[in-house]
Amino acid sequence: MSKFCINNPAAFASSIIALTGLMPGDRRGFFLEWLRAHDAQIICKKDHLLYPAYVQRDLENWFASLSEMESLREHERVISEIGWWRDLADETLMGMLEA
């Protein structure tokens, strides 16, 4: 009997890339900085904003290195972080940009 596996690194990475692509550049840049700081396996850089395939590769490798439960948990955490950056008040973002 085969076990149903819900860990799909490529799908998880693609969903994050798609949502990140919808973010304005400054918010996307801050998010990518957070993502890089979140786990050392993710080496995306600000210039990777122009090359989402690099971020996709890093995310796929990262999700593949995690257990199924960790992968699900991390996917949810990253999606939540994208929502946080999306919902961040413009005034707060402007203060961050000026700092």
KEFI-170697 format. One record per atom (N, C-alpha, C): residue number from 1; chain; x, y, z; atom name; residue in one letter. Coordinates in Angstrom, 3 decimals, padded with zeros to 6 digits. Example, Ala and Ser with C-alpha at 12.3 -4.5 7.8 and 13.67 -1.06 7.14 Angstrom:
! residues 2
REC    nr   kette         xx         yy         zz   atom   rest
REC     1       A    013.190   -005.690    007.800      N      A
REC     1       A    012.300   -004.500    007.800     CA      A
REC     1       A    013.200   -003.300    007.800      C      A
REC     2       A    012.850   -002.250    007.080      N      S
REC     2       A    013.670   -001.060    007.140     CA      S
REC     2       A    012.900    000.030    007.870      C      S
//
This chain:
! residues 99
REC    nr   kette         xx         yy         zz   atom   rest
REC     1       A    000.843   -001.173    000.000      N      M
REC     1       A    000.000    000.000    000.000     CA      M
REC     1       A    000.893    001.243    000.000      C      M
REC     2       A    000.618    002.182   -000.889      N      S
REC     2       A    001.434    003.384   -000.953     CA      S
REC     2       A    000.887    004.447   -000.004      C      S
REC     3       A    001.802    005.186    000.529      N      K
REC     3       A    001.453    006.247    001.455     CA      K
REC     3       A    001.224    007.529    000.654      C      K
REC     4       A    000.142    008.213    000.950      N      F
REC     4       A   -000.129    009.490    000.299     CA      F
REC     4       A    000.818    010.524    000.880      C      F
REC     5       A    001.549    011.188    000.027      N      C
REC     5       A    002.531    012.181    000.467     CA      C
REC     5       A    002.051    013.571    000.068      C      C
REC     6       A    001.960    014.444    001.037      N      I
REC     6       A    001.520    015.799    000.746     CA      I
REC     6       A    002.692    016.772    000.681      C      I
REC     7       A    003.903    016.274    000.836      N      N
REC     7       A    005.094    017.121    000.742     CA      N
REC     7       A    005.493    017.208   -000.727      C      N
REC     8       A    005.328    018.378   -001.292      N      N
REC     8       A    005.668    018.587   -002.689     CA      N
REC     8       A    006.525    019.839   -002.785      C      N
REC     9       A    007.851    019.712   -002.671      N      P
REC     9       A    008.731    020.870   -002.666     CA      P
REC     9       A    008.541    021.814   -003.851      C      P
REC    10       A    008.345    021.272   -005.040      N      A
REC    10       A    008.184    022.128   -006.217     CA      A
REC    10       A    006.898    022.945   -006.135      C      A
REC    11       A    005.815    022.314   -005.689      N      A
REC    11       A    004.542    023.035   -005.560     CA      A
REC    11       A    004.614    024.085   -004.459      C      A
REC    12       A    005.238    023.738   -003.345      N      F
REC    12       A    005.382    024.704   -002.250     CA      F
REC    12       A    006.192    025.906   -002.718      C      F
REC    13       A    007.310    025.638   -003.387      N      A
REC    13       A    008.171    026.723   -003.872     CA      A
REC    13       A    007.434    027.573   -004.902      C      A
REC    14       A    006.711    026.933   -005.799      N      S
REC    14       A    005.972    027.678   -006.836     CA      S
REC    14       A    004.919    028.591   -006.234      C      S
REC    15       A    004.227    028.116   -005.214      N      S
REC    15       A    003.196    028.962   -004.597     CA      S
REC    15       A    003.825    030.182   -003.931      C      S
REC    16       A    004.968    030.005   -003.325      N      I
REC    16       A    005.661    031.128   -002.685     CA      I
REC    16       A    006.166    032.107   -003.735      C      I
REC    17       A    006.727    031.594   -004.817      N      I
REC    17       A    007.212    032.452   -005.900     CA      I
REC    17       A    006.047    033.249   -006.499      C      I
REC    18       A    004.923    032.588   -006.715      N      A
REC    18       A    003.763    033.274   -007.299     CA      A
REC    18       A    003.295    034.406   -006.393      C      A
REC    19       A    003.176    034.151   -005.100      N      L
REC    19       A    002.729    035.188   -004.165     CA      L
REC    19       A    003.764    036.296   -004.021      C      L
REC    20       A    005.030    035.933   -004.026      N      T
REC    20       A    006.092    036.927   -003.926     CA      T
REC    20       A    006.088    037.834   -005.150      C      T
REC    21       A    005.781    037.272   -006.304      N      G
REC    21       A    005.730    038.051   -007.533     CA      G
REC    21       A    004.639    039.106   -007.540      C      G
REC    22       A    003.639    038.933   -006.696      N      L
REC    22       A    002.542    039.900   -006.606     CA      L
REC    22       A    002.852    041.052   -005.656      C      L
REC    23       A    003.950    040.935   -004.919      N      M
REC    23       A    004.299    041.966   -003.941     CA      M
REC    23       A    005.021    043.123   -004.620      C      M
REC    24       A    004.768    044.369   -004.149      N      P
REC    24       A    005.572    045.497   -004.641     CA      P
REC    24       A    007.048    045.255   -004.314      C      P
REC    25       A    007.940    045.827   -005.116      N      G
REC    25       A    009.370    045.569   -005.000     CA      G
REC    25       A    009.970    045.794   -003.634      C      G
REC    26       A    009.601    046.881   -002.951      N      D
REC    26       A    010.210    047.136   -001.643     CA      D
REC    26       A    009.767    046.094   -000.626      C      D
REC    27       A    008.500    045.736   -000.632      N      R
REC    27       A    008.005    044.701    000.289     CA      R
REC    27       A    008.619    043.347   -000.053      C      R
REC    28       A    008.737    043.065   -001.341      N      R
REC    28       A    009.352    041.806   -001.783     CA      R
REC    28       A    010.807    041.737   -001.324      C      R
REC    29       A    011.510    042.862   -001.419      N      G
REC    29       A    012.901    042.889   -000.969     CA      G
REC    29       A    013.038    042.592    000.512      C      G
REC    30       A    012.186    043.223    001.326      N      F
REC    30       A    012.210    042.950    002.766     CA      F
REC    30       A    011.836    041.502    003.057      C      F
REC    31       A    010.851    040.987    002.322      N      F
REC    31       A    010.461    039.596    002.522     CA      F
REC    31       A    011.617    038.661    002.186      C      F
REC    32       A    012.307    038.906    001.074      N      L
REC    32       A    013.432    038.037    000.714     CA      L
REC    32       A    014.556    038.117    001.739      C      L
REC    33       A    014.753    039.294    002.327      N      E
REC    33       A    015.738    039.402    003.414     CA      E
REC    33       A    015.309    038.543    004.594      C      E
REC    34       A    014.016    038.597    004.934      N      W
REC    34       A    013.507    037.764    006.028     CA      W
REC    34       A    013.702    036.288    005.688      C      W
REC    35       A    013.364    035.920    004.463      N      L
REC    35       A    013.456    034.524    004.044     CA      L
REC    35       A    014.885    034.012    004.156      C      L
REC    36       A    015.830    034.815    003.700      N      R
REC    36       A    017.243    034.424    003.780     CA      R
REC    36       A    017.679    034.275    005.231      C      R
REC    37       A    017.215    035.175    006.094      N      A
REC    37       A    017.572    035.099    007.515     CA      A
REC    37       A    016.857    033.937    008.210      C      A
REC    38       A    015.726    033.520    007.669      N      H
REC    38       A    014.929    032.458    008.290     CA      H
REC    38       A    015.640    031.114    008.265      C      H
REC    39       A    016.342    030.817    007.176      N      D
REC    39       A    017.045    029.547    007.090     CA      D
REC    39       A    018.279    029.692    006.214      C      D
REC    40       A    019.393    029.199    006.682      N      A
REC    40       A    020.675    029.345    005.981     CA      A
REC    40       A    020.699    028.635    004.629      C      A
REC    41       A    019.807    027.668    004.408      N      Q
REC    41       A    019.776    026.964    003.124     CA      Q
REC    41       A    019.215    027.838    002.008      C      Q
REC    42       A    018.522    028.895    002.385      N      I
REC    42       A    017.928    029.780    001.389     CA      I
REC    42       A    018.884    030.946    001.184      C      I
REC    43       A    019.521    030.984    000.037      N      I
REC    43       A    020.563    031.969   -000.192     CA      I
REC    43       A    020.125    033.078   -001.132      C      I
REC    44       A    018.815    033.259   -001.294      N      C
REC    44       A    018.340    034.291   -002.208     CA      C
REC    44       A    018.843    035.667   -001.776      C      C
REC    45       A    019.091    036.497   -002.751      N      K
REC    45       A    019.608    037.835   -002.511     CA      K
REC    45       A    018.671    038.844   -003.155      C      K
REC    46       A    018.861    040.115   -002.820      N      K
REC    46       A    017.988    041.141   -003.392     CA      K
REC    46       A    018.023    041.139   -004.911      C      K
REC    47       A    019.196    040.887   -005.508      N      D
REC    47       A    019.256    040.885   -006.967     CA      D
REC    47       A    018.527    039.690   -007.571      C      D
REC    48       A    018.159    038.726   -006.731      N      H
REC    48       A    017.388    037.591   -007.214     CA      H
REC    48       A    015.935    037.972   -007.469      C      H
REC    49       A    015.567    039.212   -007.120      N      L
REC    49       A    014.226    039.688   -007.463     CA      L
REC    49       A    014.010    039.581   -008.967      C      L
REC    50       A    015.077    039.755   -009.710      N      L
REC    50       A    014.987    039.679   -011.162     CA      L
REC    50       A    015.081    038.244   -011.675      C      L
REC    51       A    015.488    037.325   -010.807      N      Y
REC    51       A    015.699    035.938   -011.211     CA      Y
REC    51       A    014.963    034.984   -010.260      C      Y
REC    52       A    013.633    034.926   -010.365      N      P
REC    52       A    012.878    034.074   -009.435     CA      P
REC    52       A    013.254    032.601   -009.517      C      P
REC    53       A    013.867    032.169   -010.618      N      A
REC    53       A    014.269    030.762   -010.720     CA      A
REC    53       A    015.304    030.407   -009.649      C      A
REC    54       A    016.168    031.357   -009.273      N      Y
REC    54       A    017.144    031.106   -008.210     CA      Y
REC    54       A    016.441    030.880   -006.877      C      Y
REC    55       A    015.481    031.723   -006.591      N      V
REC    55       A    014.733    031.590   -005.332     CA      V
REC    55       A    013.929    030.295   -005.362      C      V
REC    56       A    013.327    029.979   -006.506      N      Q
REC    56       A    012.564    028.737   -006.663     CA      Q
REC    56       A    013.455    027.537   -006.348      C      Q
REC    57       A    014.661    027.531   -006.911      N      R
REC    57       A    015.603    026.419   -006.681     CA      R
REC    57       A    015.958    026.297   -005.206      C      R
REC    58       A    016.277    027.439   -004.576      N      D
REC    58       A    016.622    027.417   -003.155     CA      D
REC    58       A    015.464    026.887   -002.312      C      D
REC    59       A    014.258    027.340   -002.619      N      L
REC    59       A    013.088    026.892   -001.866     CA      L
REC    59       A    012.821    025.409   -002.076      C      L
REC    60       A    012.915    024.945   -003.309      N      E
REC    60       A    012.707    023.515   -003.574     CA      E
REC    60       A    013.703    022.668   -002.795      C      E
REC    61       A    014.969    023.051   -002.832      N      N
REC    61       A    015.994    022.291   -002.099     CA      N
REC    61       A    015.719    022.322   -000.601      C      N
REC    62       A    015.313    023.475   -000.105      N      W
REC    62       A    015.035    023.617    001.315     CA      W
REC    62       A    013.859    022.731    001.722      C      W
REC    63       A    012.738    022.820    000.995      N      F
REC    63       A    011.579    021.991    001.337     CA      F
REC    63       A    011.914    020.502    001.223      C      F
REC    64       A    012.711    020.124    000.227      N      A
REC    64       A    013.082    018.717    000.047     CA      A
REC    64       A    013.926    018.201    001.212      C      A
REC    65       A    014.640    019.107    001.892      N      S
REC    65       A    015.506    018.685    002.996     CA      S
REC    65       A    014.734    018.502    004.309      C      S
REC    66       A    013.487    018.917    004.327      N      L
REC    66       A    012.682    018.858    005.546     CA      L
REC    66       A    011.808    017.610    005.571      C      L
REC    67       A    011.417    017.212    006.761      N      S
REC    67       A    010.442    016.131    006.868     CA      S
REC    67       A    009.098    016.643    006.354      C      S
REC    68       A    008.181    015.743    006.118      N      E
REC    68       A    006.869    016.140    005.608     CA      E
REC    68       A    006.191    017.144    006.537      C      E
REC    69       A    006.207    016.882    007.824      N      M
REC    69       A    005.550    017.775    008.784     CA      M
REC    69       A    006.263    019.124    008.855      C      M
REC    70       A    007.591    019.101    008.868      N      E
REC    70       A    008.355    020.361    008.889     CA      E
REC    70       A    008.089    021.169    007.617      C      E
REC    71       A    008.008    020.486    006.505      N      S
REC    71       A    007.769    021.150    005.233     CA      S
REC    71       A    006.418    021.852    005.230      C      S
REC    72       A    005.402    021.161    005.700      N      L
REC    72       A    004.067    021.772    005.792     CA      L
REC    72       A    004.063    022.976    006.728      C      L
REC    73       A    004.719    022.818    007.849      N      R
REC    73       A    004.782    023.902    008.844     CA      R
REC    73       A    005.532    025.112    008.288      C      R
REC    74       A    006.641    024.864    007.623      N      E
REC    74       A    007.428    025.963    007.060     CA      E
REC    74       A    006.693    026.647    005.908      C      E
REC    75       A    006.006    025.875    005.089      N      H
REC    75       A    005.230    026.474    004.002     CA      H
REC    75       A    004.184    027.423    004.582      C      H
REC    76       A    003.495    026.976    005.595      N      E
REC    76       A    002.485    027.823    006.253     CA      E
REC    76       A    003.130    029.071    006.853      C      E
REC    77       A    004.282    028.918    007.478      N      R
REC    77       A    004.988    030.048    008.088     CA      R
REC    77       A    005.392    031.078    007.030      C      R
REC    78       A    005.918    030.607    005.911      N      V
REC    78       A    006.357    031.523    004.852     CA      V
REC    78       A    005.152    032.238    004.232      C      V
REC    79       A    004.068    031.518    003.995      N      I
REC    79       A    002.856    032.139    003.454     CA      I
REC    79       A    002.334    033.193    004.426      C      I
REC    80       A    002.380    032.904    005.717      N      S
REC    80       A    001.953    033.886    006.725     CA      S
REC    80       A    002.843    035.120    006.690      C      S
REC    81       A    004.125    034.921    006.503      N      E
REC    81       A    005.063    036.049    006.438     CA      E
REC    81       A    004.775    036.922    005.210      C      E
REC    82       A    004.456    036.300    004.099      N      I
REC    82       A    004.078    037.062    002.906     CA      I
REC    82       A    002.853    037.921    003.214      C      I
REC    83       A    001.873    037.342    003.894      N      G
REC    83       A    000.680    038.095    004.285     CA      G
REC    83       A    001.016    039.239    005.213      C      G
REC    84       A    001.966    039.025    006.116      N      W
REC    84       A    002.371    040.090    007.037     CA      W
REC    84       A    002.942    041.269    006.268      C      W
REC    85       A    003.835    040.988    005.327      N      W
REC    85       A    004.424    042.062    004.517     CA      W
REC    85       A    003.371    042.740    003.645      C      W
REC    86       A    002.435    041.946    003.129      N      R
REC    86       A    001.371    042.512    002.298     CA      R
REC    86       A    000.496    043.476    003.113      C      R
REC    87       A    000.201    043.103    004.355      N      D
REC    87       A   -000.710    043.875    005.192     CA      D
REC    87       A   -000.025    044.974    006.002      C      D
REC    88       A    001.281    045.054    005.936      N      L
REC    88       A    002.027    046.055    006.690     CA      L
REC    88       A    001.579    047.457    006.287      C      L
REC    89       A    001.308    048.295    007.264      N      A
REC    89       A    000.872    049.661    006.987     CA      A
REC    89       A    001.947    050.413    006.209      C      A
REC    90       A    001.510    051.225    005.261      N      D
REC    90       A    002.440    051.993    004.433     CA      D
REC    90       A    003.350    052.877    005.282      C      D
REC    91       A    002.802    053.458    006.347      N      E
REC    91       A    003.597    054.335    007.220     CA      E
REC    91       A    004.739    053.558    007.875      C      E
REC    92       A    004.446    052.355    008.293      N      T
REC    92       A    005.472    051.508    008.923     CA      T
REC    92       A    006.544    051.145    007.900      C      T
REC    93       A    006.108    050.795    006.698      N      L
REC    93       A    007.063    050.465    005.645     CA      L
REC    93       A    007.953    051.657    005.321      C      L
REC    94       A    007.360    052.847    005.232      N      M
REC    94       A    008.145    054.049    004.931     CA      M
REC    94       A    009.204    054.287    006.015      C      M
REC    95       A    008.834    054.051    007.259      N      G
REC    95       A    009.806    054.187    008.350     CA      G
REC    95       A    010.940    053.193    008.204      C      G
REC    96       A    010.633    051.990    007.757      N      M
REC    96       A    011.673    050.987    007.557     CA      M
REC    96       A    012.587    051.380    006.402      C      M
REC    97       A    012.014    051.938    005.366      N      L
REC    97       A    012.808    052.345    004.210     CA      L
REC    97       A    013.737    053.515    004.548      C      L
REC    98       A    013.284    054.381    005.450      N      E
REC    98       A    014.091    055.533    005.829     CA      E
REC    98       A    015.197    055.162    006.802      C      E
REC    99       A    015.040    054.049    007.500      N      A
REC    99       A    016.029    053.648    008.514     CA      A
REC    99       A    017.292    053.105    007.893      C      A
//
